[in-house]
């Protein structure tokens, strides 16, 4: 293998770190733009039943069982027709462009299809799958570059902080745009906000391009690493991932954090309209902007905590704090109190967001050592496959709670005290409990500390043909 002693081995500059972080921001921008009002749009505007909605999310997740890992598996292979542009770069840019186009379908359901469960089910399922096919091309390859470009603990800590800042900034656009522009009484406004979100996603993709554009030397290193690695079948890679305890602990922790976030975001409009009694979802903006503000404000504190306590202990602190604060949302009586609680949630979310990139890249490094080569693409795909099940959990949490409480957002007669408390439970309660159980297992069994990672990086240096690890 070619020894890489050029600029690729140097710690990334501040500007390259910021540019690379726009990829995380792009993922949050497009993902939140789609997820924020998806439940509201399909159940309260188009009229699909929550069980058909849950079924669509389930089949969508099953599709991801094939799509995400398969994209990783195929793009890990060397493709001579695209290699002149780089190993990862072409897939990243193709994925962004395709995702921008396909996301338009999701919120542009013809009104003639409204209140037809079967037609709406297929429209939702197919449009989500088309979007995710291209999204996976982008995201799998983007994440796979992280361990290669950011090798040291300090570089990964800086990337984690940068990712959190940029991602939060993009979340503001991704979540606030739908709230500002979409009106549940005017279905055409949903098409307007998703068009603007798509344009912003494309612009952010242009900002990402400089940091993921590979030099010829880096492409050659990645290609030679892939060529030397034995081309095992997909199921062997899956088995390797499932056997690796630390990797699976991180994957499951990410899964239930996604369940928490996605369910909270999807149910917030119903919390504002039905529980707090507002005419529209607009007051969500006050709560979300407060949360985003505190995410930014608390980043320096979490940076200090990470330096003092390490990745694992900081993750435990952040998640336990998040779950405890979440309990307050089961009882808050008004918008002001809810806004204060969301500010505290922002403090907790900030800590875990800053750790997502470092935790995952450490787990990928350990896997690379176990198999004796770099296959970040396929293992990223496997992680994404599990994370997509968050939408299944979200769908069935909503369907089960609403069936128990007999809540129907189109029928005011069902707005009973039990149904309104059920909205609080579906929004935050179930997700917090699942996340708390997960972090207890993580605290007990995760063991990638600084000493172990030092040994892993030394072994990776040999695999990559370096003289020393960063």
N, C-alpha and C positions, 0 to 999 in steps of 0.2 A: 504494500500500500504506500502511496505517496506520503511522505512526511510533511505535515502542514505546519510550517513555522512562519508563515506570512501573517498578514494583518488579521486573518480569520482567527488566529489564536490569541490575539490581544483582547483585553476586556472591551466590550462595545462602548462607544462614546455615549454621552448623554443624549445627543440628537438621534443616534441610531436606536437607542433604547426607547425614546419617545415615539419615533416612527414605528418601531415594532409594536409598541403598545396600542397603536391605532387599530391593529388587527383584533385585539381583544375588545376595543371600543366598537369596531365594526360589527363584531358578533353580538354585542349587547344592543347596539342600535337596531339592527335588523330583527333580532330575536324579540326584544321588548316591543318594537313596533307591531309585530305580529301577535304577541301573546297578551298585551295589556287589555285589549277589548275583544279578544277572540270569543271568550265565553259569552260576553254581553251581546256581541254582534250575532252570534249564531243562535243563542237561546232566547234573547229578548227582541231581536230585530227580524231575523229570517224565520224564527219560529221552530227550530229543530228541538226535539225533546232531549233532555239531559242524558238519557240512556243511549240514544243514537249518537249524540256527541261523544259520550264515553267510548262507544264502540269504534268510532272513527279514530279516536286517539289511540286505542288499543292496537288496531290494525296498522296504524301509522308507526307505532313503536316496533311492531313485528317487522315491518318493512325496514326499519332502521337496523334490525338484527342482521339484515343482509347488507344494507347500503353502507353504513359507516365502516364496519370492519372490511368489507369488500373493497371499498374505495382505498382504504389504507393498504390493504394487501396488494392491490393492483398498482398503486402509485409508488409503492416501495420498490417495485420492479423497475429495471432500466428500460426506457422507451426511446430508442434512437431517434425517432422522428421529432421528439420534443426536447431532447437533451441539449441541443444547441442553444436553447433558451434557459436552461437550468433544469435541475431535477425536480425541485418543488415549485419554483416560480410560475411556470406556465399553468399548473393546476390551480394555484392560488388565484390568478387573474381570471382564468376561465370560470372558476367557481363563483367569483364575485359578480361578474357580468350576468351569468345565468341566474343567480339568486335574485338579483335586482329585477330581472324580467319576470320571474316566476312568482315572486311575492305579490305582484299585482293581482293575480287571480284570486287570492284568498279572500280579499275584501271587496270583490266586484261580482257578487252573485246576482244574476238577473232576477228582477223582482217577480217574474213569472214563476220562479222556482220556490218562492217563499211558502212556508207552511207545508212543504212536501218533504217529509222526513227522509224518504229514500233518496230523492234527488239531491237534497242538501247533504246527506251523508256522503254520497259519492263525490260531490263537488269539494267538500271539505277534505276528504281523504286524498283525492287525486292532487289537488292543488298543494296540500302540505307535502306530499311525497315528491312532487316535481321540484318544489322549492328546496327541500332538504337534500335532494340529489346533488344539486349545485353547491349548496351551502357546505356539504361534506367535502366536496373537492377543495373548497377554500380552506375550511377550518382544520381538517385532518392534516393537510400539508403545512399550514401555518404553525400549528402546535408542534408538529414534528421537527420544525426548524429550531424551536426554542432550546432544547438541550444541546444542540450543536453550536448555536451562536452565543449562548449564555452558560458558561461552564462552571464558574466559581460560585461559592455561596453568596459572596457579596454582590456579584453581578445578578444573581437570581433574586436576591432581596430587593435590589434597586428596581429590577424589572417588575417584581410584585407590587411595589409601591407605585411605580409608574402606571402599571396596568390598572390599578384601582382608581387612580386619579383620572386617567383618560376614559376608562370604562364608565365611571360615574358621570362624567361630562356627557358622554354619548347616551347614557341612560336617560338623562334629562330630556334630550331630544326624542329618544325612542318612546318614552312613556308620556311625556307632556304633549307632544304633537297630536296623538290620537285624542287626548282629553280636550284640547283646545279646538281642534278642527272637526271632530266627529260628533254628530247629534243623532241619538238613537231614534228620533222621530223623522230623520231625513237620511235614508240609506245611502244616498249619493255622496254624502260627506265622508263616508268611510273610504270610498275610492280616492277622494282628494288627499286625505292624510297618507294613504299608503303610497301614492305617487310621489309625494314630497319626501317621504321616508326613503323610497327607493333612490331618488336623486341624491340625497344626502349620503346614503350607503355607498353609492358609486364614487362620490367625491372623496370619502374617507378611504376607499380602496386605492385611490391615486396617491394619497398621503402615505399609505402603507408600502407601496411598491418599492421605494428606494432601499428599505431595510431588508426586504425579502428577495431582492434581485441578487442572485448569486454571482460571485466572481468565477471565472473559469477554474481557478484553483480549488475553490470550495466545491463546485459541481463535480470536479474530477475526484475529489476525496469522497464525496457521497456516493458517486457511481461505483468507485472501486470497493467501497465498504459493502455496498449492496451485492456486487458481483462475487465477493469472497464469501459472503454469508450463504450457508446452505439454504436452498429454496424449499423449505418444508411446506407442507400443505397448511391451509388456513387453520384446521382444527388442532393441529399441533401447537400453533402459536396461541390459540385460544386456551388450550390446556395449560401451556406455560404461564399464561396470565392468571388463570384461575388458581394455579398452585402457589403463586407468589403472594404471600400474605400482605405485605405492605402495599403493594399495588392495588389489591382488591379492597383493602381498608380505605385507601384514598378514593377509589372509584365509588364505593358505597357511600362514603361521606359526601362526596360531590353530588351523588344521586339525591340524597335526602335534603341536602341544602337546596338543590334545584326544585324538589317537591315543595319545600317551604316557600321559596321565592315565587314560583309559578302559581301556586295555589293562592297565595296572598294577593298577588297582582291581579289574577283573574276574578277574584271575589270582591276586590275593593269597590268596584262600581255599585255592587249590590249593598255593601256595607254603608256606603255614603247615601244612596238613594233610599233604601228600605229601612235600614237601622237608624241612621242619623236623621232621615226624613227630608232630604233635599230633592229638588225637582230634577236635577241632572247630576252627572258624575263630576262636574267641574271642581267641587271642593277637594277632590283627590289631589289636585295640583298643589294646594297648600301643604298637605301632608307629605307628598312626594318631594317637593322642593326643600322642605325642612329636613327630610331624611337625607337627601343628597348633600345639603349644606353640612350636616354633621359627619357624613362620610368624609368629605374633604377636610373638615376641621380636626378630625380625630386621627388622620393619617400620620402626622408626626409622632403622636403618642404611640401608635401601633408599631411604627418603625423602631422606636426606643424599646418597646416591649419585645419585639422580635430579636433585637440585638442582645437583650438581656436574658431572655427565656428560651430562644430557639423556636424553630418552626412548630414542633409538636405541642409544646406547652402553650404557645400563643393560640394555636387552633382550639385547644380545649377551653382556654379562658374566653375566647370570642364566642364560641358556640354556646357555652353554658350561660353567658351573659345574655345572648340573643334569646334563648329559650325562656329565661326568667322574665325578661322584659315583655315577651310575647304574651304572658299570662294576663298582663294588665289590659290587653285589647279585648279580653272576654267580658270586661266590665265597664270600660270607659263610657261616660254618658253623653259626651258632646264632641264637637269638632275641635275645640281648643285642647281638651285633654288628649284626644286622639293624636293631634299634631305633636304634642309634647312627647307622647310615647313613640311616635314614628321618628322623632329626633333621636331618642335613645336607641331605637332599632338601627338607625344609621350608624351610630358609634360602633355597635356590635358587628354589623354587616361589613363595615370598613375593615375590621381586623381580619375577618375570614377571606374577604376578597383579595387582600394583600398577600395571602398565603397560598392561593390556588395555584399560581404558576410555580412557586418554589416546591410545594408538596408534590405536584405532579411530575415535574422534571426530575426530582430526586428519585421518585418511584420508577420512572422510565430508565434512569441511569442504572439502577439496580437490576432491572430486567435485561438491559443490554449486556451487563456483565454475566448474568445467568446464562443467556443464550450465546454469548461470545460474539456479538455483533449488534449493529444498530438496525432496528426495525421499528423506529418510532411511529411511522405511518400506521401500521396495522394495530399497534397497541393503543395509539390515540383513537383509532376507529373503534376499538373494543370499549374504550372508556366512554366514547360518545354514544355507543349503542346502549350502555347501561343508563347514561344520563337521560336519554330520550324516554325512558320509562317513567320519568317524572311526570310527563303528560298523561300517562295512563293512571298513575296514582291520583293526579289532580282530577281527571275526569270521573273516576269512581268515588273519590271523596265527595265531590259535588253531587253525583247521582245518588249515592247512598244517604248522605245527610238530608238532601231535599226530599227523598222518598220517605224517610222516617218522619220528617217534620211537615210533609205535604206542602212544601213551598213551590209556588208557580209564579215566576216574575211577571207574567202577563195577567194574573188574576188577583186583584187586591183582596179578595175574600180569604186568601190563604196567608195573609200577612199576620199570622198569629204571634203571640210572644214566644212560643216554642220555635216557630219558623225563623223569627228574627234572631234568636240566640243561636240557632243552627247556622246562620250565615257567619256569625263570629267563629263558631267552631270550625266550619269548613275553611274559612279564610286563614286562620292562624293556629287554632288549637291542635288539630290532628298533625299538621306539619311539624309543630314544635315538639310534640311528643316523640314522633319518629326520629327527629334530629337528635334529641336528647339521648335516646337509646343508642343511636349510632355512635355518638361521641364517647359514650362509656366504653364501648368495645374498642374504639380507636385508642383511647387512653390506656387501655389494658394491654393491647397487643402490638401497636405500632412501635418499631424500634430503630428507625433510621435517624440516629443521632449524629453529631458532628464527627465523632471518631470513626463510625462505620462509613459515613459518606466520604471521608478522606481516603480510606482504603479503596472504596468503589471508584473514585475518580482516578486513583493511581492505576487501577486495572483498565479503566476506560482509556487512559493515555496510551497504554500499550495497544489496545484495540484500534485506536484512531491513528496510530503511528506517530504520536507526539513524544517529545523527550521528557515532558513533565505535564502534570495536570495543572489547570489554572486554579 
